[in-house]
Amino acid sequence: MGTGRTLRKESHVRPCKTPAGKARKNAAQRRRLVKMGMAEADVKLMGDEDVRVLVQRPTVVKKLAAKKAK
């Protein structure tokens, strides 16, 4: 009988992302960008990947928002 890695592993498969969960996450990230100071119209025009990248860099978002406000 083996006592290797296969017997110690907890879960073998991660749950799949549902389309509803993905849409919920995207909407939350867009709301977060608006709270950081970006214009809502600009956020609506952006793609999901661009939103994801900007949410990870809040200082860049604040600089962009300040530049647009001038």
For each residue, the residues with C-beta under 8 A, 3 or more apart:
1:
2: 6 7
3: 7
4: 7 8
5: 8 9
6: 2 9
7: 2 3 4
8: 4 5
9: 5 6 12
10:
11: 14
12: 9
13:
14: 11
15:
16:
17: 21 22
18: 21 22
19: 22 23
20: 23 24
21: 17 18 24 25
22: 17 18 19 25 26
23: 19 20 26 27
24: 20 21 27 28
25: 21 22 28 29
26: 22 23 29 30 48 51
27: 23 24 30 31
28: 24 25 31 32
29: 25 26 32 33 51 52 55
30: 26 27 33 34 43 44 51
31: 27 28 34 35
32: 28 29 35 36 55
33: 29 30 36 38 43 51 54 55 61
34: 30 31 38 39 40 43
35: 31 32
36: 32 33 58 61 62 65
37: 61 62 65 66 69
38: 33 34 42 43 54 61 64 65
39: 34 42 43 65 68
40: 34 43 44
41: 44 45
42: 38 39 45 46 68
43: 30 33 34 38 39 40 46 51
44: 30 40 41
45: 41 42
46: 42 43 50 51 54
47: 50 51
48: 26 51 52
49: 52 53
50: 46 47 53 54
51: 26 29 30 33 43 46 47 48 54 55
52: 29 48 49 55 56
53: 49 50 56 57
54: 33 38 46 50 51 57 60 61
55: 29 32 33 51 52 58 61
56: 52 53
57: 53 54 60 61
58: 36 55 61 62
59: 62 63
60: 54 57 63 64
61: 33 36 37 38 54 55 57 58 64 65
62: 36 37 58 59 65 66
63: 59 60 66 67
64: 38 60 61 67 68
65: 36 37 38 39 61 62 68 69
66: 37 62 63 69 70
67: 63 64 70
68: 39 42 64 65
69: 37 65 66
70: 66 67
